């Protein structure tokens, strides 16, 4: 059984405990599956727009620079050949789609494993709720400091999208915000700490999208 203290956004221990069976998330942590999921998400982020020109695409005449024999020079073709400066590439880069998908259930399990790993490594801070009356970066920074996570990269998981919370966090480079339904293994593993509200944690235990 996993039992963690619940704090308020002022950093005070509420005295309550959040307890759950780790089997609700995952039976075990499969590092290979986590690796495969992270590689997939990173591959899907690649733009794949790099492109270089072949010899047929660069500017220049297609005729030989000079005749084959009798000039005293080495024989040469046209100026667009890859061996000449300004010529085309012999094996030019083409735009490529690097994206692919793992099975949906595998991604869901990987997300649950990533959450469980955070709990096992004592990298989770549970708060009872997190609300902002208006977007204020200063207020969000004060919350992180009160919770003792201001020096670490941090993922804030909330139950639903909150524009005030998101706008309060967007100017803090080490912090990212995600609704529980949008969590995935990459988001969880690329940050050192996880700050999660009790409602978001209830959603994670119930069903994590992770896709």
VOFI-284681 format. One record per atom (N, C-alpha, C): x, y, z; atom name; residue number from 1. Coordinates in nm, 3 decimals. Example, Ala and Ser with C-alpha at 12.3 -4.5 7.8 and 13.67 -1.06 7.14 Angstrom:
2
R:1.319:-0.569:0.780:N:1
R:1.230:-0.450:0.780:CA:1
R:1.320:-0.330:0.780:C:1
R:1.285:-0.225:0.708:N:2
R:1.367:-0.106:0.714:CA:2
R:1.290:0.003:0.787:C:2
% end
This chain:
211
R:0.084:-0.119:0.000:N:1
R:0.000:0.000:0.000:CA:1
R:0.088:0.125:0.000:C:1
R:0.057:0.219:-0.087:N:2
R:0.129:0.345:-0.093:CA:2
R:0.050:0.450:-0.016:C:2
R:0.118:0.521:0.073:N:3
R:0.054:0.624:0.153:CA:3
R:0.141:0.749:0.150:C:3
R:0.083:0.861:0.104:N:4
R:0.158:0.986:0.096:CA:4
R:0.079:1.097:0.164:C:4
R:0.152:1.195:0.217:N:5
R:0.088:1.308:0.284:CA:5
R:0.025:1.400:0.180:C:5
R:-0.082:1.466:0.221:N:6
R:-0.152:1.561:0.134:CA:6
R:-0.127:1.702:0.186:C:6
R:-0.081:1.790:0.097:N:7
R:-0.052:1.928:0.133:CA:7
R:-0.154:2.022:0.068:C:7
R:-0.164:2.142:0.122:N:8
R:-0.240:2.245:0.053:CA:8
R:-0.143:2.330:-0.029:C:8
R:-0.194:2.423:-0.107:N:9
R:-0.106:2.497:-0.197:CA:9
R:-0.019:2.599:-0.123:C:9
R:-0.043:2.613:0.007:N:10
R:0.045:2.696:0.089:CA:10
R:0.162:2.616:0.144:C:10
R:0.168:2.487:0.109:N:11
R:0.277:2.401:0.154:CA:11
R:0.258:2.341:0.290:C:11
R:0.140:2.354:0.348:N:12
R:0.113:2.301:0.482:CA:12
R:0.055:2.160:0.474:C:12
R:0.099:2.073:0.563:N:13
R:0.048:1.937:0.570:CA:13
R:-0.095:1.941:0.625:C:13
R:-0.189:1.890:0.550:N:14
R:-0.330:1.893:0.593:CA:14
R:-0.360:1.786:0.697:C:14
R:-0.266:1.694:0.718:N:15
R:-0.290:1.586:0.813:CA:15
R:-0.356:1.465:0.749:C:15
R:-0.404:1.480:0.627:N:16
R:-0.467:1.368:0.558:CA:16
R:-0.361:1.285:0.485:C:16
R:-0.396:1.162:0.457:N:17
R:-0.309:1.072:0.381:CA:17
R:-0.384:1.023:0.257:C:17
R:-0.310:1.015:0.148:N:18
R:-0.369:0.957:0.026:CA:18
R:-0.311:0.817:0.013:C:18
R:-0.397:0.717:0.019:N:19
R:-0.354:0.578:0.015:CA:19
R:-0.419:0.506:-0.102:C:19
R:-0.341:0.419:-0.164:N:20
R:-0.395:0.337:-0.273:CA:20
R:-0.304:0.216:-0.293:C:20
R:-0.359:0.118:-0.357:N:21
R:-0.285:-0.004:-0.388:CA:21
R:-0.205:0.019:-0.516:C:21
R:-0.072:0.000:-0.515:N:22
R:0.007:0.022:-0.637:CA:22
R:-0.036:-0.065:-0.754:C:22
R:-0.102:-0.177:-0.725:N:23
R:-0.149:-0.264:-0.832:CA:23
R:-0.257:-0.196:-0.916:C:23
R:-0.319:-0.090:-0.862:N:24
R:-0.418:-0.017:-0.939:CA:24
R:-0.354:0.056:-1.057:C:24
R:-0.225:0.086:-1.044:N:25
R:-0.153:0.151:-1.154:CA:25
R:-0.086:0.048:-1.244:C:25
R:-0.002:-0.036:-1.184:N:26
R:0.068:-0.138:-1.263:CA:26
R:0.120:-0.245:-1.169:C:26
R:0.124:-0.367:-1.220:N:27
R:0.177:-0.476:-1.140:CA:27
R:0.326:-0.465:-1.119:C:27
R:0.397:-0.417:-1.221:N:28
R:0.541:-0.399:-1.213:CA:28
R:0.581:-0.291:-1.314:C:28
R:0.706:-0.249:-1.306:N:29
R:0.757:-0.147:-1.398:CA:29
R:0.845:-0.215:-1.503:C:29
R:0.803:-0.206:-1.626:N:30
R:0.878:-0.263:-1.738:CA:30
R:0.959:-0.152:-1.804:C:30
R:1.090:-0.151:-1.779:N:31
R:1.174:-0.043:-1.830:CA:31
R:1.180:-0.043:-1.983:C:31
R:1.172:-0.160:-2.044:N:32
R:1.176:-0.165:-2.189:CA:32
R:1.053:-0.100:-2.250:C:32
R:0.938:-0.124:-2.191:N:33
R:0.815:-0.061:-2.241:CA:33
R:0.821:0.090:-2.223:C:33
R:0.871:0.136:-2.108:N:34
R:0.886:0.280:-2.086:CA:34
R:0.980:0.341:-2.190:C:34
R:1.088:0.272:-2.217:N:35
R:1.184:0.320:-2.317:CA:35
R:1.119:0.328:-2.455:C:35
R:1.047:0.224:-2.492:N:36
R:0.982:0.222:-2.623:CA:36
R:0.879:0.336:-2.636:C:36
R:0.807:0.362:-2.529:N:37
R:0.706:0.468:-2.532:CA:37
R:0.771:0.605:-2.546:C:37
R:0.878:0.628:-2.471:N:38
R:0.947:0.757:-2.477:CA:38
R:1.007:0.779:-2.615:C:38
R:1.069:0.676:-2.671:N:39
R:1.127:0.689:-2.805:CA:39
R:1.019:0.720:-2.908:C:39
R:0.902:0.658:-2.893:N:40
R:0.792:0.684:-2.987:CA:40
R:0.747:0.830:-2.979:C:40
R:0.727:0.879:-2.856:N:41
R:0.682:1.018:-2.841:CA:41
R:0.787:1.116:-2.895:C:41
R:0.914:1.087:-2.871:N:42
R:1.020:1.175:-2.921:CA:42
R:1.027:1.170:-3.074:C:42
R:1.009:1.052:-3.131:N:43
R:1.009:1.041:-3.277:CA:43
R:0.893:1.118:-3.338:C:43
R:0.778:1.115:-3.270:N:44
R:0.661:1.186:-3.321:CA:44
R:0.677:1.337:-3.313:C:44
R:0.771:1.384:-3.232:N:45
R:0.798:1.527:-3.223:CA:45
R:0.892:1.577:-3.332:C:45
R:0.957:1.486:-3.401:N:46
R:1.050:1.526:-3.507:CA:46
R:0.974:1.586:-3.624:C:46
R:1.023:1.698:-3.674:N:47
R:0.954:1.765:-3.785:CA:47
R:0.975:1.692:-3.917:C:47
R:1.094:1.639:-3.936:N:48
R:1.121:1.565:-4.060:CA:48
R:1.117:1.652:-4.185:C:48
R:1.151:1.780:-4.172:N:49
R:1.143:1.871:-4.287:CA:49
R:1.279:1.901:-4.349:C:49
R:1.386:1.838:-4.302:N:50
R:1.518:1.865:-4.359:CA:50
R:1.523:1.817:-4.504:C:50
R:1.586:1.898:-4.589:N:51
R:1.591:1.866:-4.732:CA:51
R:1.713:1.932:-4.793:C:51
R:1.784:1.858:-4.876:N:52
R:1.894:1.914:-4.955:CA:52
R:1.870:1.883:-5.102:C:52
R:1.938:1.956:-5.188:N:53
R:1.913:1.945:-5.331:CA:53
R:2.000:1.838:-5.396:C:53
R:1.942:1.765:-5.488:N:54
R:2.018:1.671:-5.571:CA:54
R:2.082:1.747:-5.686:C:54
R:2.162:1.678:-5.767:N:55
R:2.226:1.744:-5.881:CA:55
R:2.125:1.793:-5.983:C:55
R:2.006:1.733:-5.985:N:56
R:1.905:1.777:-6.080:CA:56
R:1.831:1.902:-6.033:C:56
R:1.850:1.940:-5.905:N:57
R:1.775:2.052:-5.849:CA:57
R:1.856:2.179:-5.834:C:57
R:1.990:2.169:-5.838:N:58
R:2.072:2.290:-5.826:CA:58
R:2.081:2.362:-5.959:C:58
R:2.111:2.491:-5.951:N:59
R:2.121:2.573:-6.073:CA:59
R:2.253:2.545:-6.144:C:59
R:2.250:2.549:-6.276:N:60
R:2.372:2.531:-6.353:CA:60
R:2.346:2.451:-6.479:C:60
R:2.435:2.466:-6.575:N:61
R:2.421:2.397:-6.703:CA:61
R:2.445:2.248:-6.687:C:61
R:2.381:2.172:-6.773:N:62
R:2.401:2.027:-6.772:CA:62
R:2.508:1.983:-6.871:C:62
R:2.572:2.078:-6.938:N:63
R:2.677:2.046:-7.035:CA:63
R:2.812:2.029:-6.965:C:63
R:2.901:1.955:-7.027:N:64
R:3.037:1.940:-6.975:CA:64
R:3.105:2.077:-6.968:C:64
R:3.192:2.094:-6.867:N:65
R:3.260:2.221:-6.851:CA:65
R:3.358:2.247:-6.966:C:65
R:3.421:2.143:-7.014:N:66
R:3.510:2.152:-7.131:CA:66
R:3.522:2.014:-7.191:C:66
R:3.585:2.009:-7.309:N:67
R:3.589:1.882:-7.379:CA:67
R:3.670:1.779:-7.302:C:67
R:3.648:1.652:-7.337:N:68
R:3.706:1.542:-7.262:CA:68
R:3.859:1.540:-7.269:C:68
R:3.916:1.565:-7.386:N:69
R:4.060:1.550:-7.403:CA:69
R:4.120:1.676:-7.464:C:69
R:4.250:1.688:-7.447:N:70
R:4.323:1.793:-7.515:CA:70
R:4.340:1.922:-7.438:C:70
R:4.281:1.935:-7.318:N:71
R:4.294:2.061:-7.244:CA:71
R:4.406:2.055:-7.141:C:71
R:4.453:1.937:-7.106:N:72
R:4.554:1.924:-7.002:CA:72
R:4.495:1.913:-6.862:C:72
R:4.367:1.935:-6.853:N:73
R:4.300:1.922:-6.723:CA:73
R:4.244:1.781:-6.705:C:73
R:4.211:1.751:-6.580:N:74
R:4.141:1.625:-6.555:CA:74
R:4.003:1.634:-6.618:C:74
R:3.954:1.519:-6.664:N:75
R:3.822:1.519:-6.727:CA:75
R:3.715:1.562:-6.625:C:75
R:3.617:1.633:-6.671:N:76
R:3.514:1.686:-6.581:CA:76
R:3.379:1.682:-6.650:C:76
R:3.277:1.663:-6.571:N:77
R:3.141:1.664:-6.622:CA:77
R:3.082:1.803:-6.606:C:77
R:2.953:1.810:-6.576:N:78
R:2.890:1.942:-6.559:CA:78
R:2.917:1.996:-6.419:C:78
R:2.883:2.123:-6.399:N:79
R:2.914:2.191:-6.273:CA:79
R:2.821:2.149:-6.159:C:79
R:2.718:2.070:-6.190:N:80
R:2.623:2.030:-6.086:CA:80
R:2.660:1.897:-6.020:C:80
R:2.773:1.841:-6.059:N:81
R:2.816:1.714:-6.002:CA:81
R:2.844:1.728:-5.852:C:81
R:2.823:1.627:-5.773:N:82
R:2.843:1.636:-5.627:CA:82
R:2.987:1.665:-5.585:C:82
R:3.087:1.638:-5.669:N:83
R:3.226:1.658:-5.629:CA:83
R:3.271:1.803:-5.645:C:83
R:3.187:1.888:-5.704:N:84
R:3.224:2.027:-5.723:CA:84
R:3.151:2.116:-5.624:C:84
R:3.215:2.226:-5.588:N:85
R:3.153:2.322:-5.497:CA:85
R:3.027:2.380:-5.562:C:85
R:2.919:2.382:-5.486:N:86
R:2.792:2.431:-5.540:CA:86
R:2.711:2.326:-5.611:C:86
R:2.765:2.204:-5.618:N:87
R:2.693:2.097:-5.684:CA:87
R:2.588:2.036:-5.594:C:87
R:2.508:1.946:-5.651:N:88
R:2.405:1.880:-5.572:CA:88
R:2.461:1.769:-5.485:C:88
R:2.382:1.725:-5.391:N:89
R:2.422:1.616:-5.303:CA:89
R:2.400:1.481:-5.371:C:89
R:2.495:1.392:-5.352:N:90
R:2.481:1.258:-5.412:CA:90
R:2.366:1.182:-5.347:C:90
R:2.355:1.192:-5.216:N:91
R:2.246:1.127:-5.143:CA:91
R:2.172:1.235:-5.064:C:91
R:2.089:1.309:-5.135:N:92
R:2.023:1.425:-5.076:CA:92
R:1.920:1.383:-4.971:C:92
R:1.905:1.468:-4.870:N:93
R:1.804:1.444:-4.767:CA:93
R:1.666:1.477:-4.824:C:93
R:1.571:1.394:-4.790:N:94
R:1.433:1.415:-4.833:CA:94
R:1.343:1.433:-4.711:C:94
R:1.236:1.511:-4.719:N:95
R:1.142:1.518:-4.607:CA:95
R:1.091:1.379:-4.570:C:95
R:1.081:1.354:-4.440:N:96
R:1.045:1.220:-4.394:CA:96
R:0.953:1.229:-4.273:C:96
R:0.855:1.143:-4.270:N:97
R:0.764:1.134:-4.156:CA:97
R:0.818:1.027:-4.061:C:97
R:0.865:1.071:-3.944:N:98
R:0.925:0.980:-3.848:CA:98
R:0.823:0.920:-3.752:C:98
R:0.699:0.963:-3.758:N:99
R:0.601:0.923:-3.658:CA:99
R:0.556:0.778:-3.675:C:99
R:0.522:0.717:-3.564:N:100
R:0.463:0.583:-3.563:CA:100
R:0.389:0.567:-3.431:C:100
R:0.312:0.464:-3.417:N:101
R:0.231:0.444:-3.298:CA:101
R:0.250:0.305:-3.240:C:101
R:0.265:0.301:-3.108:N:102
R:0.257:0.175:-3.036:CA:102
R:0.111:0.146:-3.006:C:102
R:0.077:0.024:-2.971:N:103
R:-0.062:-0.006:-2.935:CA:103
R:-0.111:0.083:-2.821:C:103
R:-0.238:0.122:-2.830:N:104
R:-0.295:0.215:-2.732:CA:104
R:-0.285:0.161:-2.590:C:104
R:-0.314:0.034:-2.571:N:105
R:-0.308:-0.023:-2.437:CA:105
R:-0.166:-0.023:-2.382:C:105
R:-0.068:-0.044:-2.470:N:106
R:0.072:-0.041:-2.426:CA:106
R:0.109:0.099:-2.377:C:106
R:0.060:0.202:-2.445:N:107
R:0.089:0.339:-2.403:CA:107
R:0.019:0.373:-2.271:C:107
R:-0.102:0.323:-2.253:N:108
R:-0.172:0.345:-2.127:CA:108
R:-0.098:0.280:-2.011:C:108
R:-0.051:0.157:-2.033:N:109
R:0.024:0.086:-1.928:CA:109
R:0.155:0.159:-1.899:C:109
R:0.222:0.209:-2.004:N:110
R:0.348:0.281:-1.985:CA:110
R:0.326:0.407:-1.901:C:110
R:0.215:0.475:-1.923:N:111
R:0.184:0.595:-1.844:CA:111
R:0.165:0.559:-1.698:C:111
R:0.092:0.452:-1.673:N:112
R:0.070:0.408:-1.534:CA:112
R:0.202:0.367:-1.469:C:112
R:0.288:0.300:-1.543:N:113
R:0.418:0.262:-1.489:CA:113
R:0.501:0.383:-1.454:C:113
R:0.495:0.486:-1.538:N:114
R:0.572:0.608:-1.511:CA:114
R:0.522:0.675:-1.383:C:114
R:0.390:0.677:-1.363:N:115
R:0.335:0.735:-1.240:CA:115
R:0.379:0.653:-1.119:C:115
R:0.369:0.521:-1.130:N:116
R:0.411:0.434:-1.019:CA:116
R:0.559:0.453:-0.987:C:116
R:0.641:0.468:-1.090:N:117
R:0.784:0.489:-1.069:CA:117
R:0.811:0.617:-0.991:C:117
R:0.732:0.722:-1.018:N:118
R:0.747:0.848:-0.944:CA:118
R:0.718:0.828:-0.795:C:118
R:0.613:0.750:-0.765:N:119
R:0.581:0.723:-0.625:CA:119
R:0.690:0.640:-0.559:C:119
R:0.739:0.540:-0.629:N:120
R:0.842:0.454:-0.572:CA:120
R:0.972:0.529:-0.545:C:120
R:0.999:0.632:-0.626:N:121
R:1.121:0.711:-0.609:CA:121
R:1.100:0.833:-0.519:C:121
R:0.983:0.843:-0.457:N:122
R:0.951:0.955:-0.368:CA:122
R:0.965:1.090:-0.439:C:122
R:0.914:1.096:-0.559:N:123
R:0.923:1.218:-0.639:CA:123
R:0.785:1.279:-0.664:C:123
R:0.689:1.247:-0.579:N:124
R:0.551:1.295:-0.596:CA:124
R:0.510:1.379:-0.476:C:124
R:0.449:1.493:-0.504:N:125
R:0.388:1.577:-0.401:CA:125
R:0.239:1.588:-0.431:C:125
R:0.157:1.549:-0.336:N:126
R:0.011:1.550:-0.354:CA:126
R:-0.047:1.673:-0.285:C:126
R:-0.126:1.749:-0.357:N:127
R:-0.192:1.866:-0.299:CA:127
R:-0.344:1.844:-0.305:C:127
R:-0.414:1.900:-0.207:N:128
R:-0.559:1.879:-0.202:CA:128
R:-0.630:1.948:-0.318:C:128
R:-0.582:2.066:-0.355:N:129
R:-0.639:2.138:-0.469:CA:129
R:-0.544:2.249:-0.509:C:129
R:-0.563:2.301:-0.628:N:130
R:-0.480:2.412:-0.676:CA:130
R:-0.567:2.503:-0.760:C:130
R:-0.591:2.621:-0.710:N:131
R:-0.678:2.716:-0.780:CA:131
R:-0.609:2.852:-0.789:C:131
R:-0.638:2.923:-0.896:N:132
R:-0.586:3.058:-0.917:CA:132
R:-0.703:3.149:-0.954:C:132
R:-0.715:3.262:-0.881:N:133
R:-0.821:3.357:-0.915:CA:133
R:-0.792:3.426:-1.047:C:133
R:-0.665:3.451:-1.073:N:134
R:-0.622:3.513:-1.197:CA:134
R:-0.480:3.469:-1.226:C:134
R:-0.439:3.475:-1.352:N:135
R:-0.304:3.430:-1.387:CA:135
R:-0.197:3.516:-1.322:C:135
R:-0.113:3.456:-1.240:N:136
R:-0.004:3.527:-1.175:CA:136
R:0.116:3.433:-1.162:C:136
R:0.222:3.461:-1.238:N:137
R:0.342:3.378:-1.230:CA:137
R:0.401:3.382:-1.090:C:137
R:0.394:3.499:-1.027:N:138
R:0.449:3.515:-0.892:CA:138
R:0.380:3.423:-0.793:C:138
R:0.249:3.408:-0.806:N:139
R:0.174:3.322:-0.716:CA:139
R:0.212:3.176:-0.738:C:139
R:0.224:3.135:-0.864:N:140
R:0.263:2.997:-0.894:CA:140
R:0.403:2.967:-0.843:C:140
R:0.495:3.062:-0.860:N:141
R:0.630:3.043:-0.809:CA:141
R:0.629:3.029:-0.657:C:141
R:0.542:3.105:-0.589:N:142
R:0.532:3.095:-0.444:CA:142
R:0.477:2.958:-0.402:C:142
R:0.385:2.902:-0.479:N:143
R:0.330:2.770:-0.450:CA:143
R:0.440:2.664:-0.461:C:143
R:0.519:2.672:-0.567:N:144
R:0.627:2.575:-0.585:CA:144
R:0.729:2.585:-0.472:C:144
R:0.759:2.707:-0.430:N:145
R:0.854:2.726:-0.321:CA:145
R:0.799:2.671:-0.191:C:145
R:0.670:2.693:-0.168:N:146
R:0.608:2.643:-0.045:CA:146
R:0.607:2.490:-0.041:C:146
R:0.595:2.428:-0.157:N:147
R:0.595:2.282:-0.164:CA:147
R:0.736:2.224:-0.169:C:147
R:0.836:2.311:-0.181:N:148
R:0.975:2.266:-0.181:CA:148
R:1.022:2.203:-0.310:C:148
R:0.961:2.242:-0.422:N:149
R:0.999:2.182:-0.551:CA:149
R:1.046:2.288:-0.649:C:149
R:1.077:2.408:-0.599:N:150
R:1.111:2.517:-0.691:CA:150
R:1.245:2.499:-0.761:C:150
R:1.332:2.414:-0.705:N:151
R:1.465:2.395:-0.764:CA:151
R:1.470:2.280:-0.864:C:151
R:1.365:2.203:-0.875:N:152
R:1.362:2.088:-0.964:CA:152
R:1.269:2.113:-1.082:C:152
R:1.295:2.044:-1.192:N:153
R:1.198:2.046:-1.301:CA:153
R:1.073:1.974:-1.253:C:153
R:0.958:2.024:-1.290:N:154
R:0.836:1.978:-1.226:CA:154
R:0.721:1.969:-1.327:C:154
R:0.640:1.864:-1.313:N:155
R:0.517:1.848:-1.390:CA:155
R:0.400:1.863:-1.293:C:155
R:0.310:1.954:-1.326:N:156
R:0.192:1.976:-1.245:CA:156
R:0.073:1.910:-1.313:C:156
R:0.015:1.809:-1.248:N:157
R:-0.099:1.736:-1.304:CA:157
R:-0.225:1.781:-1.232:C:157
R:-0.322:1.831:-1.309:N:158
R:-0.449:1.877:-1.253:CA:158
R:-0.562:1.796:-1.315:C:158
R:-0.681:1.804:-1.255:N:159
R:-0.789:1.717:-1.302:CA:159
R:-0.845:1.762:-1.437:C:159
R:-0.858:1.893:-1.458:N:160
R:-0.909:1.945:-1.584:CA:160
R:-0.828:2.067:-1.625:C:160
R:-0.841:2.105:-1.752:N:161
R:-0.768:2.222:-1.799:CA:161
R:-0.816:2.346:-1.726:C:161
R:-0.720:2.423:-1.672:N:162
R:-0.750:2.547:-1.602:CA:162
R:-0.664:2.657:-1.664:C:162
R:-0.728:2.750:-1.734:N:163
R:-0.654:2.853:-1.805:CA:163
R:-0.571:2.939:-1.711:C:163
R:-0.625:2.971:-1.593:N:164
R:-0.551:3.055:-1.499:CA:164
R:-0.425:2.985:-1.449:C:164
R:-0.436:2.855:-1.418:N:165
R:-0.320:2.779:-1.372:CA:165
R:-0.217:2.766:-1.484:C:165
R:-0.264:2.737:-1.604:N:166
R:-0.170:2.720:-1.717:CA:166
R:-0.097:2.850:-1.747:C:166
R:-0.169:2.960:-1.748:N:167
R:-0.106:3.088:-1.780:CA:167
R:-0.014:3.134:-1.668:C:167
R:-0.041:3.091:-1.546:N:168
R:0.047:3.124:-1.434:CA:168
R:0.179:3.047:-1.442:C:168
R:0.175:2.931:-1.508:N:169
R:0.293:2.844:-1.511:CA:169
R:0.376:2.859:-1.638:C:169
R:0.321:2.920:-1.742:N:170
R:0.389:2.916:-1.873:CA:170
R:0.520:2.993:-1.877:C:170
R:0.541:3.089:-1.784:N:171
R:0.665:3.165:-1.784:CA:171
R:0.770:3.106:-1.689:C:171
R:0.741:2.991:-1.630:N:172
R:0.838:2.923:-1.545:CA:172
R:0.900:2.810:-1.627:C:172
R:1.026:2.824:-1.669:N:173
R:1.084:2.729:-1.765:CA:173
R:1.093:2.585:-1.716:C:173
R:1.101:2.564:-1.585:N:174
R:1.116:2.428:-1.532:CA:174
R:0.983:2.361:-1.502:C:174
R:0.872:2.431:-1.529:N:175
R:0.741:2.378:-1.492:CA:175
R:0.653:2.360:-1.615:C:175
R:0.583:2.249:-1.619:N:176
R:0.482:2.226:-1.723:CA:176
R:0.354:2.177:-1.656:C:176
R:0.242:2.204:-1.719:N:177
R:0.111:2.169:-1.664:CA:177
R:0.039:2.077:-1.761:C:177
R:-0.030:1.977:-1.707:N:178
R:-0.103:1.884:-1.791:CA:178
R:-0.227:1.834:-1.718:C:178
R:-0.342:1.832:-1.786:N:179
R:-0.458:1.762:-1.728:CA:179
R:-0.427:1.613:-1.716:C:179
R:-0.492:1.548:-1.622:N:180
R:-0.465:1.406:-1.598:CA:180
R:-0.491:1.322:-1.723:C:180
R:-0.591:1.360:-1.801:N:181
R:-0.626:1.281:-1.919:CA:181
R:-0.521:1.291:-2.028:C:181
R:-0.434:1.394:-2.024:N:182
R:-0.334:1.413:-2.128:CA:182
R:-0.195:1.365:-2.088:C:182
R:-0.183:1.303:-1.973:N:183
R:-0.052:1.256:-1.928:CA:183
R:-0.002:1.142:-2.018:C:183
R:0.128:1.139:-2.034:N:184
R:0.189:1.025:-2.101:CA:184
R:0.327:1.000:-2.040:C:184
R:0.391:0.893:-2.082:N:185
R:0.518:0.852:-2.020:CA:185
R:0.626:0.957:-2.041:C:185
R:0.630:1.021:-2.158:N:186
R:0.733:1.121:-2.183:CA:186
R:0.717:1.242:-2.092:C:186
R:0.595:1.293:-2.079:N:187
R:0.572:1.408:-1.991:CA:187
R:0.614:1.378:-1.848:C:187
R:0.586:1.257:-1.802:N:188
R:0.615:1.220:-1.664:CA:188
R:0.764:1.200:-1.640:C:188
R:0.833:1.139:-1.736:N:189
R:0.972:1.102:-1.714:CA:189
R:1.070:1.215:-1.744:C:189
R:1.030:1.314:-1.823:N:190
R:1.124:1.420:-1.855:CA:190
R:1.133:1.524:-1.743:C:190
R:1.043:1.517:-1.645:N:191
R:1.048:1.608:-1.530:CA:191
R:1.089:1.532:-1.405:C:191
R:1.162:1.599:-1.317:N:192
R:1.213:1.533:-1.197:CA:192
R:1.101:1.509:-1.095:C:192
R:1.014:1.609:-1.076:N:193
R:0.911:1.600:-0.973:CA:193
R:0.772:1.599:-1.037:C:193
R:0.679:1.535:-0.967:N:194
R:0.538:1.534:-1.007:CA:194
R:0.457:1.594:-0.893:C:194
R:0.388:1.703:-0.921:N:195
R:0.293:1.761:-0.826:CA:195
R:0.154:1.734:-0.881:C:195
R:0.072:1.666:-0.803:N:196
R:-0.058:1.620:-0.853:CA:196
R:-0.166:1.650:-0.750:C:196
R:-0.281:1.694:-0.798:N:197
R:-0.394:1.716:-0.709:CA:197
R:-0.464:1.583:-0.679:C:197
R:-0.538:1.579:-0.571:N:198
R:-0.606:1.454:-0.534:CA:198
R:-0.708:1.413:-0.640:C:198
R:-0.779:1.509:-0.698:N:199
R:-0.877:1.476:-0.802:CA:199
R:-0.807:1.421:-0.926:C:199
R:-0.693:1.479:-0.961:N:200
R:-0.619:1.428:-1.077:CA:200
R:-0.568:1.287:-1.050:C:200
R:-0.524:1.263:-0.927:N:201
R:-0.474:1.131:-0.892:CA:201
R:-0.587:1.028:-0.895:C:201
R:-0.707:1.070:-0.856:N:202
R:-0.822:0.980:-0.868:CA:202
R:-0.846:0.942:-1.014:C:202
R:-0.833:1.040:-1.104:N:203
R:-0.851:1.012:-1.246:CA:203
R:-0.743:0.919:-1.299:C:203
R:-0.619:0.942:-1.254:N:204
R:-0.508:0.857:-1.300:CA:204
R:-0.529:0.713:-1.257:C:204
R:-0.574:0.694:-1.134:N:205
R:-0.601:0.558:-1.085:CA:205
R:-0.715:0.493:-1.159:C:205
R:-0.811:0.576:-1.202:N:206
R:-0.926:0.521:-1.274:CA:206
R:-0.893:0.483:-1.415:C:206
R:-0.851:0.582:-1.493:N:207
R:-0.819:0.556:-1.633:CA:207
R:-0.729:0.665:-1.684:C:207
R:-0.609:0.628:-1.727:N:208
R:-0.515:0.722:-1.783:CA:208
R:-0.517:0.707:-1.935:C:208
R:-0.532:0.817:-2.006:N:209
R:-0.538:0.810:-2.153:CA:209
R:-0.402:0.769:-2.207:C:209
R:-0.300:0.852:-2.179:N:210
R:-0.163:0.818:-2.215:CA:210
R:-0.138:0.798:-2.362:C:210
R:-0.215:0.852:-2.451:N:211
R:-0.192:0.832:-2.593:CA:211
R:-0.153:0.956:-2.664:C:211
% end
